[in-house]
Amino acid sequence: MKQKEPHPHDQLFKQALGRKDVMLDFLANRLPKEVFSQIHQESLQLTNKTFAGKVRLRGESDVIFKATINNQPGYVYFLIEHQSAIDYWMPLRFLEYNVRLMRQHISEDGHKKLPVILNICMYNGQKAYDGPTNLLDMCANPDWVRRYMFQSFQLVDLNRETDMQLLKDNKAAFAEMLLQQGIHRDFYTRSESRFRI
């Protein structure tokens, strides 16, 4: 099967904005000064990473620069929309691409920390862009999401829980105790002594 030719806009986008000097000019004008000042300009370089779908299928392409941001490894994720229709789910797509970028980052060179990612979307549709630009704006309960979903997850460390603590969970206690004892070789013996009627 013959491979589809790249969209002309895709080639222009990557040839122009894929240049370091062009990207620095763009970022200097478009980013808040306090953000741009934290980018180490000498470290900015184009990567060979890409996570956006094929242009003809999704109407998008991307270039990804890496740089030291606030003295730590980071990326500038630049996405361009070639489609005329506004994608309401753009913030979710950015999240999906960012997770893939993070996973690739930590798999390289033994990184133990996640990078900062600055997301930028360039849209060239005829209609003024009026879709959400923030993931929280798409949530049914943004305050709840802000306070809980993106904070520390609730941890139940079964290795540190006593029987009395687990029993407070009532009907869930039996399953928790089984899971807790799954790491012990004397699982059956200890289970029998615990649950003997």
C-alpha positions in Angstrom: 0.0 0.0 0.0 1.3 3.4 -1.0 2.1 5.6 2.0 0.1 8.9 2.1 2.1 12.0 1.5 2.4 14.4 4.5 0.1 17.4 4.5 1.9 20.5 3.1 1.1 22.4 6.3 2.9 19.7 8.2 6.1 20.1 6.2 6.0 23.9 6.6 5.3 23.7 10.3 8.1 21.3 11.0 10.6 23.1 8.7 9.9 26.5 10.2 9.0 26.0 13.8 11.4 23.1 14.1 14.3 25.6 14.0 15.7 26.6 17.3 16.0 30.3 16.5 12.4 30.5 15.2 11.1 28.7 18.2 13.0 31.0 20.6 11.5 34.0 18.9 8.0 32.5 19.1 8.4 31.5 22.8 9.8 34.9 23.8 6.7 36.7 22.4 4.0 34.2 23.3 5.0 32.9 26.8 4.6 34.9 29.9 8.0 36.5 30.7 8.3 34.7 34.0 7.9 31.4 32.2 10.2 32.2 29.3 12.9 33.4 31.6 13.0 30.0 33.2 13.9 28.3 29.9 17.6 27.8 29.4 17.8 29.0 25.8 21.1 27.4 25.0 19.8 23.9 26.0 16.7 24.2 23.7 16.9 21.5 21.0 14.4 19.7 18.7 13.8 16.1 19.5 12.7 13.3 17.2 9.7 12.5 19.4 6.2 12.7 18.0 2.9 11.6 19.5 0.2 13.3 17.4 -1.8 11.2 15.0 -1.1 11.3 11.2 -2.1 14.7 9.8 -4.6 13.4 7.3 -6.4 11.3 9.9 -6.4 13.6 12.9 -5.7 17.0 11.4 -2.7 17.6 13.6 1.1 17.4 13.8 3.6 18.2 16.5 7.2 19.2 17.2 8.7 18.6 20.6 11.7 20.5 22.0 13.6 19.6 25.1 15.2 22.2 27.3 16.3 22.9 30.9 13.3 24.6 32.5 13.6 26.0 35.9 16.9 24.1 36.2 15.3 20.8 35.5 14.7 18.7 32.4 11.6 19.8 30.5 9.9 19.9 27.1 8.0 22.3 25.0 5.2 20.4 23.3 4.0 22.3 20.2 0.9 21.0 18.5 -0.7 22.4 15.4 -4.3 21.9 14.4 -4.8 21.6 10.6 -8.5 20.8 10.8 -11.1 23.4 10.5 -13.4 22.0 13.2 -12.5 22.8 16.8 -11.7 19.7 18.8 -13.5 20.1 22.2 -11.3 17.3 23.6 -8.0 19.1 22.9 -7.0 19.3 26.6 -7.5 15.6 27.0 -5.4 14.9 23.9 -2.6 17.0 25.4 -2.9 15.0 28.6 -2.6 11.7 26.6 0.4 13.0 24.6 2.0 14.3 27.8 1.7 11.0 29.6 3.3 9.2 26.6 6.1 11.8 26.6 6.6 11.4 30.4 6.8 7.6 30.0 9.4 7.9 27.3 11.3 10.4 29.3 11.6 8.2 32.4 12.6 5.2 30.3 15.6 7.1 28.9 18.8 7.6 30.9 17.3 6.4 34.1 15.3 9.5 35.0 13.5 9.3 38.3 11.5 12.5 38.1 8.8 13.6 35.7 9.7 16.6 33.4 7.9 19.9 33.1 6.0 20.1 29.9 4.8 23.4 28.3 1.9 22.8 26.0 1.2 25.1 23.0 -1.5 24.7 20.4 -1.5 26.6 17.1 -4.9 26.6 15.4 -5.5 27.7 11.9 -9.2 27.0 11.5 -11.5 29.6 10.0 -13.8 29.8 13.1 -12.5 31.6 16.2 -11.3 29.0 18.7 -13.8 28.7 21.5 -13.1 25.2 22.9 -11.7 24.5 26.4 -8.1 25.1 26.9 -7.8 23.7 30.4 -8.6 20.1 31.4 -10.4 21.3 34.5 -12.9 23.2 32.3 -14.0 19.9 30.8 -14.7 18.3 34.2 -18.3 18.1 35.6 -16.9 18.9 39.0 -13.7 20.9 38.5 -13.3 22.0 42.1 -13.4 18.3 43.3 -11.0 17.3 40.6 -8.6 20.0 41.5 -8.7 19.2 45.2 -8.6 15.4 45.0 -8.0 13.8 41.6 -4.6 15.5 41.0 -3.5 15.4 44.6 -2.0 12.4 46.5 -3.9 9.2 46.0 -5.4 7.4 49.0 -3.0 4.7 50.1 -3.9 1.6 52.0 -0.6 -0.1 52.9 -1.7 -3.6 53.9 1.8 -4.4 55.2 1.4 -1.8 57.9 -2.3 -2.3 58.8 -3.2 -4.3 61.9 -6.2 -6.6 62.1 -8.1 -4.1 64.2 -7.5 -1.3 61.6 -8.7 -3.6 58.8 -11.8 -4.7 60.7 -13.0 -1.1 60.8 -13.6 -1.5 57.0 -16.4 -4.0 57.9 -17.3 -6.1 54.8 -14.1 -5.1 53.0 -11.9 -6.5 55.8 -12.0 -10.1 54.7 -10.7 -9.4 51.2 -8.1 -7.0 52.7 -6.9 -9.7 55.1 -6.7 -12.3 52.3 -4.7 -9.9 50.2 -2.5 -9.0 53.1 -1.6 -12.6 53.9 -1.0 -13.4 50.2 2.6 -12.3 50.7 3.2 -14.8 53.6 4.2 -18.4 53.1 2.0 -19.6 55.9 -1.0 -18.0 54.3 -3.5 -20.9 55.0 -2.4 -21.4 58.5 -2.7 -17.8 59.4 -6.0 -17.5 57.6 -7.5 -20.4 59.5 -6.5 -19.0 62.8 -7.9 -15.6 61.9 -11.2 -16.7 60.5 -11.9 -19.8 62.7 -15.6 -19.9 63.7 
